[in-house]
Amino acid sequence: MAKITVIVSAYDDTEGLKYTLEGLCEQTDENFDVFIVQSGENESNLKLIKEYCDEYVGFAFRVERPGLLIPESRNIGVSSTDNELLLFMLEGDYLSPESIEKFMEAYNETKADILCPRLYISGENEPYYLDWADMLATVPHIGKFDEALLYTLDVNGRVFKKKFFDLYSLRFPEKPAFYNAAFLSECVLKCDAALTGVAGAIYDDKSGVFLNGFREGAEPGEENLRFAFELFDGMTETVKTFIEEETGSFEGDEYTFQEFLFVYFSVLTDRFYRYFWYLSDGDIAALKDKYEQISALMTEDRRAKLPKAFADIRFPAMYMSRSDAAALPMVSLFTDFTEYEELPAFIESLYVGRFPFFELFVRESAKEYLPERWKNTENIHVLPDAGFFAAARKEAVGVPINVRSPEPLDPKLLSELSLKKAPKSMFQYIFAGKRKKYSAKTFLKKKGMSMH
């Protein structure tokens, strides 16, 4: 009978790892084992891992060098098991109790190469079930160019047939970024994998959360950006070839091809907004060129849909340089909390959020707490403690917001506020009328902010 090996990539989040392992111990089906790949000699992690391996049959681990990339960790796991099925997890992620049982039921029924569960995103500011993953989880036979699949080029929580790895000599590309999309697209587009949905299995995913920053080596930069271009350009050619082989011709306006271009554009847009402050002006220019290349391949109808699909995106702003973005921020944030030890994490959350067009004002007394990476960034302003708010209001260019809590801000909220920005008459324009102004104040207060 088929058996699943759960490969867990562990680093330094002991509480998260415990959460992951406890979830595995709660499974209603015992037809699986667990292989933990620990990066580095983290004492608390190792102590926890050894406790579980001593207590539970089928738990094993291996310690690897510090700084091991996630795809490297997964490749080690793949090479270390002979079980028929593989499932990849990161410390902090969680599998609902009946998931293994549901995976096995679906596999025994379909013999699919890849099994796709529901995906719950619990680490963001607003936890939610991912719509695209839900669509996949309810489909018994998923097409390789299914729109939902193209929007969820992820590996976490999905079960893969080990024989599939061996047949095509598949391994994760040992890159710090985009390895999930690269691997899954290789499986689906080039190796003709059969996919099925498993609605009863639920994977609680924290790995996609950007608020904790990036692992070493995974920060956006020219190398990772070029890898993304190569990956999606290669996928574009694969789609074109598939259409030509299936129909005998390729015109460029085929629905599947246009849908893929739309996804490609979406992925780059998301990366642009999340990675903006990590990119050089040269990288930003390269992104601009790539956007224009993709746009040129789109039909007029598809291009017309972009503004509606990306309602919170400012397309001209996407071509800004870092200095331009710093000079024309859409929101101006005034830090108003005294626990400076919490300032670094708050600042990091801003720079990995999906809203890069902000400026931040901090007090002189908090300067030493600024993260080293961002100390000289164009959009951070350090002002004297005395008269801090008066000076900040005078210098602010964007919508002024007083941040009273170091909790990460919701990028959607910042985007909504800035969309309604009117120069110099901001809140008279945005919140006309006492009732609207009161509602806005109440809303911001609940988020730990206030209007100036």
LOKE-503282 format. One line per field, with one value per residue (C-alpha): z negated, y, x negated. Coordinates in Angstrom, 1 decimal. Example, Ala and Ser with C-alpha at 12.3 -4.5 7.8 and 13.67 -1.06 7.14 Angstrom:
% residues 2
up c(-7.8,-7.1) $
north c(-4.5,-1.1) $
east c(-12.3,-13.7) $
END
This chain:
% residues 452
up c(0.0,0.8,-2.0,-2.3,-3.5,-4.9,-4.4,-6.8,-6.2,-9.6,-10.5,-13.7,-14.5,-17.3,-18.2,-14.5,-14.2,-17.2,-15.7,-12.5,-14.2,-16.6,-13.5,-12.0,-15.2,-15.2,-11.8,-11.6,-9.2,-10.3,-6.8,-6.7,-8.1,-8.8,-7.7,-9.1,-7.5,-10.0,-8.7,-11.3,-14.9,-16.4,-19.9,-20.7,-17.3,-17.7,-21.2,-20.0,-16.9,-19.0,-21.4,-18.6,-16.9,-20.2,-20.9,-17.5,-15.2,-11.6,-12.7,-11.5,-11.0,-9.4,-10.3,-7.4,-7.1,-8.3,-5.6,-3.6,-1.0,-1.1,2.3,1.2,-1.9,0.1,2.5,-0.4,-1.6,1.8,2.0,-1.5,-1.0,1.0,0.1,3.0,2.1,0.9,-0.9,-1.6,-4.6,-6.3,-10.0,-11.1,-8.6,-9.6,-8.2,-9.3,-11.1,-8.3,-5.5,-5.2,-5.2,-2.5,-0.4,-0.5,0.4,3.4,4.5,4.3,6.4,9.0,8.9,9.8,9.8,7.8,5.3,4.4,1.1,-0.2,-1.2,-4.2,-4.6,-8.3,-8.6,-6.8,-8.4,-7.2,-7.2,-4.3,-2.2,1.1,3.8,6.5,4.4,3.4,7.1,7.6,4.5,5.9,9.4,9.9,13.1,13.3,16.7,17.1,18.2,15.7,14.7,11.0,11.3,13.1,10.2,7.6,8.8,5.3,3.8,0.1,-1.0,2.3,2.5,5.3,6.6,5.9,9.1,11.0,9.5,10.5,14.0,15.1,12.8,11.1,8.4,7.1,8.7,5.9,6.2,3.3,5.1,7.5,6.9,6.3,9.5,11.4,10.0,10.4,13.9,14.9,13.4,15.0,18.3,19.4,17.7,18.3,14.7,13.8,11.1,8.8,6.1,2.5,0.8,-2.5,-3.1,-4.4,-4.5,-6.8,-5.0,-6.7,-4.3,-1.8,-4.4,-3.6,-6.9,-8.4,-5.6,-3.4,-4.2,-3.5,0.2,1.1,1.1,4.5,6.7,10.2,10.1,8.7,11.0,14.1,12.9,12.8,16.3,17.6,15.8,17.2,20.6,20.8,19.7,22.4,25.1,23.7,23.9,27.4,28.5,26.8,28.7,32.0,31.6,30.5,33.2,36.0,35.7,33.3,33.8,30.4,29.5,28.2,24.9,23.1,24.3,23.3,19.9,19.3,20.3,17.8,15.0,16.0,15.8,12.4,10.9,12.0,10.7,7.3,7.1,8.2,5.4,2.7,3.8,4.9,2.2,2.6,6.3,7.9,10.5,13.1,11.9,11.9,15.5,16.5,15.0,17.0,20.2,19.3,18.7,22.1,23.8,22.2,22.9,26.6,26.8,25.3,27.3,27.1,25.1,22.6,22.2,21.6,18.6,16.8,15.0,13.7,12.6,10.8,9.5,6.6,8.9,10.3,13.6,14.2,10.7,11.6,13.7,11.0,9.7,6.0,5.7,7.6,5.3,2.2,3.5,4.3,1.5,1.4,-2.4,-5.2,-8.3,-11.7,-14.3,-17.6,-19.9,-22.5,-22.6,-20.1,-20.4,-18.3,-15.6,-13.5,-13.0,-12.1,-9.5,-8.0,-7.6,-5.6,-3.2,-2.4,-2.2,1.1,0.9,1.5,2.0,-1.6,-3.6,-7.2,-9.9,-13.1,-16.1,-16.5,-19.7,-17.7,-15.1,-16.6,-16.3,-12.5,-10.7,-9.2,-5.7,-5.7,-7.6,-4.5,-2.5,-0.6,-2.2,-5.9,-7.6,-11.1,-12.9,-16.3,-19.2,-20.1,-17.8,-16.0,-14.8,-13.8,-11.7,-10.2,-9.2,-7.5,-5.5,-4.7,-1.1,-1.2,-3.3,-6.9,-9.3,-12.9,-13.7,-17.3,-17.3,-16.0,-14.5,-10.8,-8.7,-6.2,-2.7,-1.4,-3.8,-2.8,0.8,0.3,-1.5,1.0,3.9,2.6,2.0,3.0,2.8,-0.2,-0.8,-1.7,-4.3,-3.3,0.1,-1.2,-4.2,-3.4,-6.1,-9.8,-9.6,-7.1,-9.0,-12.2,-10.4,-9.0,-12.4,-14.0,-11.3,-11.6,-15.4,-15.3,-13.1,-15.6,-13.6,-13.5,-11.1,-11.5) $
north c(0.0,3.5,5.4,9.2,10.6,14.1,16.1,19.0,21.7,23.1,26.2,28.2,28.5,26.0,27.0,26.8,23.4,22.1,23.3,21.5,18.2,18.3,18.5,15.5,13.5,14.3,12.6,10.1,7.9,6.6,5.6,8.1,8.8,12.1,13.1,16.4,18.2,20.6,23.4,24.1,23.1,25.0,23.6,24.2,22.8,19.8,19.1,19.2,17.0,14.4,14.3,13.5,11.0,9.2,9.1,8.4,5.5,6.7,10.0,10.6,13.6,14.8,17.8,19.8,22.9,26.3,28.4,25.4,26.6,25.2,23.5,21.9,20.6,19.2,17.5,15.8,14.6,13.2,11.3,9.9,8.0,5.2,5.7,6.1,9.6,12.8,15.9,19.0,21.2,24.1,24.7,26.6,25.1,22.8,19.9,19.4,16.0,14.2,15.4,12.2,10.1,12.2,12.2,8.5,8.1,10.4,8.7,5.2,6.3,8.3,7.3,11.0,12.2,15.4,15.9,19.4,20.3,23.4,26.1,28.3,31.3,32.0,34.3,37.4,40.2,38.8,35.0,33.4,30.3,30.8,31.0,29.5,26.6,26.0,25.8,23.1,21.2,20.5,19.3,15.5,16.0,19.2,20.4,21.4,24.9,25.3,29.0,28.2,26.1,28.8,31.1,28.6,27.6,26.4,23.1,23.4,21.0,19.1,15.4,14.1,10.6,9.7,7.6,10.8,12.3,9.3,8.9,12.4,12.9,15.8,17.9,21.3,24.0,25.0,28.7,30.9,32.2,31.0,27.3,26.3,27.7,26.4,22.9,22.7,24.1,21.5,18.8,20.0,21.5,19.4,16.0,15.6,15.0,14.0,16.2,15.8,17.9,16.9,19.2,17.3,18.0,21.4,22.9,25.8,27.8,30.4,30.1,32.6,35.3,38.2,40.0,38.0,39.0,36.7,33.9,34.5,34.5,34.7,38.5,39.9,41.0,40.8,37.1,36.0,38.4,37.0,33.5,34.5,35.9,32.7,30.5,32.3,32.9,29.1,28.4,30.8,28.9,25.6,26.9,28.1,24.7,22.8,24.9,24.5,20.7,20.4,22.6,22.7,26.4,29.3,32.7,34.3,35.2,31.7,31.8,29.5,31.6,34.9,33.5,32.5,35.9,37.4,35.2,36.1,39.8,39.2,37.4,40.1,42.8,41.1,40.8,44.4,45.7,43.4,43.7,47.3,48.5,45.5,46.2,48.5,51.1,48.8,45.9,48.2,49.2,45.5,44.8,47.7,46.2,42.8,44.3,46.0,42.7,40.8,43.6,43.6,39.9,40.5,41.1,44.5,43.0,41.5,44.8,46.6,44.2,45.0,48.2,46.5,43.3,45.4,48.2,49.0,49.2,52.5,51.5,54.7,54.3,50.9,52.5,54.8,54.8,54.5,58.2,59.0,56.8,58.4,61.9,61.1,58.8,58.1,57.7,59.3,57.2,58.8,56.3,57.0,54.2,54.2,50.5,51.0,47.4,46.6,49.2,46.9,44.3,46.9,48.6,45.2,44.5,47.7,46.9,43.4,44.5,44.9,48.7,50.3,53.9,55.2,57.4,56.8,59.4,58.3,60.2,60.9,58.8,55.8,56.1,53.4,50.9,51.3,48.0,48.3,47.6,50.5,53.2,55.2,54.3,57.3,57.1,57.1,60.5,61.0,64.1,65.6,64.4,67.9,69.0,65.7,65.6,69.2,68.8,65.5,67.0,69.9,67.6,64.9,64.5,61.6,60.9,61.5,58.5,58.3,54.7,53.9,50.2,48.3,45.6,45.2,47.4,46.1,46.9,46.9,49.6,51.8,51.3,52.2,55.4,56.4,55.8,58.6,61.0,64.6,66.9,69.3,68.8,65.2,64.4,67.1,65.3,61.8,61.9,64.6,64.8,64.2,60.7,59.5,61.2,59.5,56.1,56.6,57.5,54.5,52.2,53.5,53.3,49.6,49.2,51.0,54.2,57.6,60.5,63.8) $
east c(0.0,-1.2,-2.8,-3.6,-6.9,-6.4,-9.6,-9.9,-12.5,-13.5,-15.6,-15.3,-11.6,-11.2,-7.6,-6.6,-8.3,-6.4,-3.1,-4.0,-5.0,-2.0,0.3,-1.3,-0.9,2.8,3.4,6.3,4.3,0.9,-0.2,-3.1,-6.5,-8.3,-11.8,-13.1,-16.0,-17.4,-19.6,-22.4,-22.9,-20.0,-19.9,-16.2,-15.2,-17.4,-16.1,-12.5,-13.3,-15.0,-12.1,-9.7,-12.0,-12.4,-8.7,-7.1,-7.8,-8.6,-10.1,-13.7,-16.0,-19.2,-21.3,-22.7,-24.9,-23.6,-22.0,-20.7,-18.3,-14.7,-15.1,-18.3,-16.6,-13.8,-16.2,-17.9,-14.5,-13.6,-16.9,-16.4,-13.2,-11.8,-8.1,-5.7,-4.4,-6.1,-4.7,-6.8,-6.3,-8.1,-8.4,-5.3,-2.9,-0.1,1.8,5.4,6.0,7.8,5.5,3.3,6.4,8.0,4.8,4.6,8.3,7.8,4.6,6.0,8.9,7.0,3.3,2.6,-1.0,-0.1,2.7,3.8,5.5,7.3,4.8,5.3,3.1,2.9,-0.1,1.1,3.0,6.3,6.2,8.2,8.7,6.9,9.6,7.5,6.4,10.0,11.0,8.3,9.2,12.7,11.6,11.0,9.0,7.0,5.8,2.2,3.2,6.0,6.2,6.3,3.2,1.3,2.2,1.0,-2.5,-3.4,-4.5,-3.7,-1.0,-0.8,-1.5,-3.8,-4.4,-8.0,-8.1,-7.4,-10.6,-12.7,-11.1,-12.0,-15.1,-13.2,-14.8,-14.1,-16.3,-18.7,-17.9,-16.9,-13.7,-11.1,-12.1,-8.5,-7.1,-10.1,-9.7,-5.9,-5.9,-8.5,-6.3,-3.1,-4.0,-7.0,-6.4,-2.7,-1.7,1.8,3.4,6.4,8.0,8.4,11.0,10.9,7.2,6.3,2.8,2.3,-0.5,-2.7,-5.6,-4.2,-4.1,-6.5,-6.2,-9.1,-11.4,-13.4,-15.8,-19.5,-20.1,-16.4,-16.3,-15.2,-18.1,-19.4,-20.2,-16.8,-15.0,-16.8,-15.9,-12.3,-12.5,-14.1,-11.6,-8.5,-9.9,-10.6,-7.0,-5.7,-7.6,-6.3,-2.7,-3.2,-4.7,-1.8,0.8,-1.1,-1.3,2.3,3.8,1.2,0.8,0.1,1.6,0.9,4.5,5.4,7.2,4.6,1.7,3.4,4.3,0.7,-0.5,2.0,0.6,-3.0,-2.1,-0.4,-3.4,-5.8,-3.5,-3.2,-7.0,-7.5,-5.3,-6.7,-10.4,-10.6,-13.0,-15.2,-15.7,-18.3,-17.1,-18.6,-16.5,-13.4,-14.2,-14.6,-11.1,-9.7,-11.1,-9.7,-6.3,-6.3,-7.4,-4.5,-2.1,-3.1,-2.1,1.3,4.4,6.0,8.9,6.5,4.6,7.9,8.6,5.4,6.5,9.6,7.7,5.1,7.3,4.9,1.9,0.5,-0.9,-2.9,-4.4,-5.6,-8.3,-9.6,-13.1,-13.8,-14.5,-11.2,-9.2,-10.8,-10.1,-6.4,-5.2,-1.4,-1.3,-3.5,-3.8,-4.7,-5.9,-4.2,-5.3,-8.1,-9.0,-11.9,-12.9,-9.9,-10.8,-13.1,-10.4,-7.9,-10.1,-11.0,-7.3,-6.8,-9.6,-8.2,-4.6,-2.8,-2.7,-6.1,-5.1,-5.4,-7.7,-8.5,-9.3,-11.1,-12.5,-16.2,-16.1,-15.1,-17.8,-20.0,-17.2,-16.8,-17.7,-21.2,-19.8,-17.4,-19.4,-20.2,-17.1,-15.7,-12.2,-13.1,-13.4,-14.9,-13.7,-14.4,-12.3,-11.3,-8.4,-8.6,-4.9,-4.8,-8.0,-6.8,-3.4,-5.3,-7.6,-5.0,-4.1,-1.6,1.5,0.3,0.9,-0.1,-1.1,-0.5,-1.3,-4.3,-1.9,-2.5,-0.2,2.3,1.0,4.6,5.5,2.6,3.5,7.1,6.2,3.7,6.1,8.2,5.4,5.8,2.8,2.9,6.6,6.3,8.9,11.3,11.4,11.2,13.6,16.1,18.7,18.5,20.0,17.4,14.6,15.7,15.9,12.4,11.0,12.7,11.4,7.9,8.0,8.8,5.8,3.6,3.4,4.9,5.3,3.4) $
END
